[in-house]
């Protein structure tokens, strides 16, 4: 193998390693951003960006395996309201979803104050005796 | 026959949604609830409810079509079992990463079995909303909702309009602040159509004016004292109710896995009062005497959230609130007016455990509620336990 070919192969190898390292760096940067950014659209005091529902070590916002629930609550099954997703390489962006707008109304704000029952059926009891 | 007409719009929307779409997403829910006082009255009736719900949404160009159905079966009071159906289309326009506009048109209906069919309804709802990120940690939201709801018992037919404006702010200290202002107006289209009931009761009845009797369009029910009475009483004053509310939330993360939040809401009647002095029996179902437009007062809630091992989540909360119901009078168990407006004070403790998987959630919850009221029927306490699963799945190429 000539020196020229060796140099060519070496350059490709270095370039490849650089790309892999760059990708890994970008990923770790995203992780850092995930941890540093605080976003709490469901108002429970815990960062939405740390949730990991399938327990695979990858936060939902970065997890290709994870599907955003379509029940109108957005970030998680019943408690969230947000719509954040981490971008592939450019940090945080807002992954808009119709689901996060559904369920509007006077008592359906971001609070879940417990003023509404939330426990009872839509059924009904008997009248006064 | 009219009951089925009520569901026509949701069914049409469901049918329209039947053609193949690029991506369909489904959610299947199964819930079981049981309690020693399921109906939340002094009578303390126990029962169990099993419910099954299926919801769907799929993309159709720039629109999302959605539909859902929910059937609930009551094991003892089977005559109160019910079916709800809904469906519609929404459109989301995001001109950039920071702002999105949303419009939705939907139809919704409910069919209750015999004991409850006065409250069968069909509704058309139009929603418009905007959400914008003022900064990466500040969100401003505004929404408007218009609804027309038509009941089997026409006197409850109403138009309503609500407006909401909220601002969220997140801090790197793991602190969340939220504030929201709301306004609403509800207009009863024909409460005077209470017919023969209204004929006697329409005289501007002061609180404590007594209980009317006679035959009405809603039919008869067993009433106070074991007798028979009208299911509702109408007063002539006012057909429109205007309310406003302010609410706020403060949440603080305590480390990465524990969060605490405190919320509060205050609601006022700006004008009008409930045109129905009471609606017999129907406490838990949304009705003119127990909905967003029926009360003024305040409430607060404190809640702790723990992220446990295996990403299970535990929530424990305490809520308290005081509600007054303008226009609605407190009645004795025998049905005589007590000469005062109904006032309730509620305290509630609840705990909930939830485990989320990639596409499925399981939960178990318990709540204990104590409700003190100057209307003895609504002076009660009880425990409620519920559990269930929610399963999300998709067909086609999810975008």
Interface residues (C-beta under 8 A of the other chain):
Chain A: X36 X37 X38 X39 X40 X41 X43 X44 X45 X46 X47 X50 X51 X52 X53 X54 X55 X65 X66 X67 X69 X70 X71 X76 X77 X78 X79 X92 X93 X94 X96 X97 X98 X99 X100 X101 X102 X104 X105 X106 X107 X109 X110 X111 X112 X113 X114 X115 X117 X118 X119 X120 X121 X122 X123 X124 X125 X126 X127 X128 X129
Chain B: X25 X27 X33 X38 X39 X40 X41 X43 X45 X47 X49 X55 X57 X64 X66 X72 X74 X77 X80 X81 X82 X84 X90 X92 X94 X97 X98 X100 X102 X104 X110 X115 X116 X127 X129 X131 X133 X136 X137 X139 X143 X145 X162 X164 X166 X168 X170 X171 X172 X174 X176 X178 X180 X182 X184 X221 X222 X223 X224 X225 X226 X243 X245 X247 X248 X249 X251 X252 X253 X254 X256 X257 X258 X259 X260 X261 X263 X264 X265 X280 X281 X282 X283 X284 X285 X286 X292 X299 X300 X301 X303 X305 X307 X310 X311 X315 X317 X319 X321 X323 X331 X333 X334 X335 X348 X350 X354 X356 X357 X358 X359 X361 X363 X365 X367 X369 X377 X384 X386 X390 X392 X394 X398
